[in-house]
Amino acid sequence: MGNILLVEDDDSFGYILKEYLEMNDFRVTLAKDGEDGLKTFQRSSFDLCLLDVMMPLKDGFTLAKEIREADPDIPFMFLTAKALKVDKLKGFRLGCDDYIVKPIDEELLIARIKALIKRACSDADVLDRVTHYHIGHYSFDFNNQALTFEDHIQRLTEKEAKLLQLLCEHKHSVLERNKALKSVWGHSDFFNRKSMDVFIHKLRQYLKKDPSVQIVNIHGKGFILEDKVIH
């Protein structure tokens, strides 16, 4: 139903909530503090984040800001005992989708989680309707995994097509390495990073017939698909 990152420093509450969410068919990864939560988020792909506010090492507000910088689209909600209006406003200013005050109503929490994940999936479906792209003098058909130049059709693997689609969606802007790894490979580790470099090399080979197209490496950040042809 959905893959959830739960960041909660109270071991008992975290364990009980994880069990309850899993009873409702969610997949849950539990992190014990803010720093552990950020590392876990960077390693895997999630549909929603549930964040406690008062945590050691890194509080929930700081963690939320860093998650938003890494992935502006992922929904997240705070679970906290801080019920003051000023705290709620701070949470919403950081872009949270919901703010639940402890003690929580379990049924209400499940309903809100389902609504947020459904909304995020609907937004993604709207974006996914774009399946044909122009890249220089190439035509890219994502659904059929076909890259066409003049009369030549290059069939792409599923991962090649997904990676090229991400580059097209971020054309002329940086596609961050971690975002690409999480979207195509599921998580970031040494072997997946090396694998992505190989796939980028393959895509460059497929696109080399048109000098107006280039995949540029931005050291330490990611890649930019540059297209000098005006479409």
C-alpha positions in Angstrom: 0.0 0.0 0.0 2.9 2.3 0.7 6.5 2.5 1.9 6.8 4.7 5.0 9.8 6.1 6.8 9.0 6.5 10.5 11.5 8.5 12.5 10.8 8.3 16.3 13.2 8.3 19.2 10.8 6.7 21.7 11.6 3.0 21.3 8.3 1.8 22.7 6.1 4.2 20.8 8.0 3.7 17.6 7.8 -0.1 17.8 4.1 -0.1 18.5 3.3 2.4 15.8 5.4 0.4 13.3 3.5 -2.7 14.2 0.1 -1.0 13.8 1.0 0.5 10.4 2.3 -2.9 9.2 -1.0 -4.4 10.3 -2.7 -2.0 7.9 -0.5 -3.2 5.0 2.1 -0.5 5.0 5.8 -1.2 4.7 7.6 0.6 7.5 11.3 1.5 8.1 11.9 2.8 11.7 14.8 5.2 12.3 15.8 6.1 15.9 16.8 9.7 15.5 17.1 12.6 13.0 20.6 11.6 11.7 19.6 8.0 11.3 16.4 9.2 9.6 18.3 11.2 7.0 20.7 8.4 6.3 17.9 5.9 5.9 16.0 8.3 3.6 19.1 8.7 1.4 19.5 4.9 1.1 16.0 3.9 0.1 12.8 5.1 -1.6 9.7 6.1 0.4 6.2 7.2 -0.4 5.7 9.2 2.9 7.7 10.2 6.0 6.4 10.3 9.5 8.6 12.5 11.7 8.8 13.1 15.4 9.8 16.7 16.3 11.8 16.4 19.5 14.7 14.1 18.8 18.4 13.9 19.7 21.2 14.7 17.3 18.8 16.3 14.7 15.3 17.5 15.4 12.3 16.8 13.2 12.1 20.3 11.8 15.7 20.2 10.6 15.3 16.7 9.2 12.2 17.8 7.3 14.0 20.7 5.7 16.8 18.4 4.6 14.3 15.9 3.2 12.5 18.6 1.3 15.8 19.8 -0.2 16.5 16.3 -1.4 13.0 15.5 -2.7 10.6 18.4 -3.0 7.7 16.2 -3.8 7.6 13.6 -1.1 4.8 14.0 1.4 5.6 14.1 5.1 3.8 14.6 8.4 4.8 15.4 12.0 3.9 13.3 14.9 4.6 15.3 18.1 3.6 16.2 21.6 4.2 19.9 20.7 0.7 21.3 20.4 1.4 25.0 20.4 0.2 27.0 17.5 3.7 28.4 16.8 5.1 24.8 16.4 2.3 23.8 14.1 2.9 26.9 11.9 6.6 26.2 11.8 5.8 22.7 10.6 3.5 23.9 7.8 6.0 26.6 6.8 8.5 23.8 6.2 6.0 22.2 3.8 4.6 19.4 5.9 1.3 17.9 4.6 -0.1 17.2 8.1 0.6 17.7 11.8 -0.6 15.1 14.3 -0.5 15.8 18.0 0.2 12.9 20.4 -1.6 10.9 21.7 -2.7 10.0 18.2 -6.0 8.6 17.0 -4.8 5.5 15.1 -7.8 5.3 12.7 -7.5 9.0 11.9 -3.7 8.6 11.3 -4.3 5.7 8.8 -7.0 7.7 7.0 -4.7 10.7 6.6 -1.7 8.6 5.5 -3.8 6.9 2.8 -5.1 10.3 1.6 -1.6 11.8 1.3 -0.2 8.8 -0.5 -3.2 8.7 -2.9 -2.8 12.4 -3.6 1.0 12.0 -4.3 0.3 9.1 -6.6 -2.4 11.1 -8.5 0.1 14.0 -8.9 2.7 11.5 -10.2 0.2 10.1 -12.7 -0.4 13.5 -14.2 3.3 13.9 -14.8 3.6 10.4 -16.2 1.1 11.2 -19.0 4.0 12.8 -20.8 5.6 9.8 -22.5 6.9 11.2 -25.7 9.9 13.6 -25.7 12.0 15.4 -28.3 15.7 15.4 -27.6 17.6 17.4 -30.2 16.7 15.5 -33.5 15.8 12.4 -31.6 12.3 11.2 -30.7 11.9 9.2 -27.4 8.9 7.0 -26.8 9.0 6.0 -23.1 6.2 3.5 -23.2 7.8 1.6 -26.1 11.3 2.1 -24.8 12.3 3.4 -28.2 14.8 6.2 -29.1 14.5 7.2 -32.8 17.0 9.1 -34.9 16.0 9.5 -38.6 15.2 5.9 -39.6 17.1 4.2 -36.9 15.3 2.9 -33.7 17.3 2.1 -30.6 15.5 -0.1 -28.2 16.2 0.7 -24.6 16.2 -1.5 -21.5 13.6 -0.5 -18.8 16.3 1.2 -16.6 17.7 3.0 -19.6 14.3 4.3 -20.5 13.5 5.4 -16.9 16.8 7.2 -16.6 16.4 9.0 -19.9 12.9 10.0 -18.9 14.2 11.6 -15.7 16.8 13.4 -17.7 14.1 14.7 -20.1 11.9 15.8 -17.2 14.9 17.8 -15.8 16.2 19.0 -19.2 18.6 22.0 -18.8 18.6 21.6 -15.0 20.4 19.2 -12.7 19.1 15.7 -12.2 20.5 14.9 -8.7 22.4 11.6 -8.5 20.5 10.5 -5.4 17.1 11.2 -6.9 18.0 9.2 -10.0 19.3 6.3 -7.9 16.2 6.2 -5.7 13.8 6.5 -8.7 15.5 3.9 -11.0 17.5 1.6 -8.7 15.5 2.0 -5.4 18.4 3.0 -3.2 21.9 4.4 -3.3 24.9 2.3 -2.7 28.4 1.8 -4.2 27.3 -0.8 -6.8 24.2 1.1 -7.9 26.2 4.3 -8.3 28.7 2.5 -10.5 25.8 0.9 -12.4 24.2 4.3 -13.1 27.6 5.6 -14.4 27.5 2.8 -16.9 24.0 3.6 -17.9 24.8 7.3 -18.4 27.7 6.2 -20.7 25.3 4.0 -22.7 22.8 6.9 -23.1 25.6 9.2 -24.3 26.5 6.6 -26.9 22.9 6.4 -28.1 22.7 10.2 -28.4 26.0 10.9 -30.0 24.6 11.0 -33.5 23.3 14.5 -32.7 25.9 17.0 -31.6 23.3 19.4 -30.3 22.5 16.9 -27.5 24.8 16.4 -24.5 24.6 14.8 -21.1 26.8 16.9 -18.8 28.3 15.6 -15.6 28.0 18.1 -12.7 30.7 17.0 -10.2 29.3 16.1 -6.8 25.7 16.8 -7.8 24.4 14.9 -10.9 23.7 15.3 -14.6 22.2 17.9 -17.0 20.6 16.9 -20.3 21.4 19.8 -22.7 19.5 20.3 -25.9 20.4 23.1 -28.3 17.5 22.5 -30.6 14.5 24.7 -30.2 11.3 22.6 -30.1 
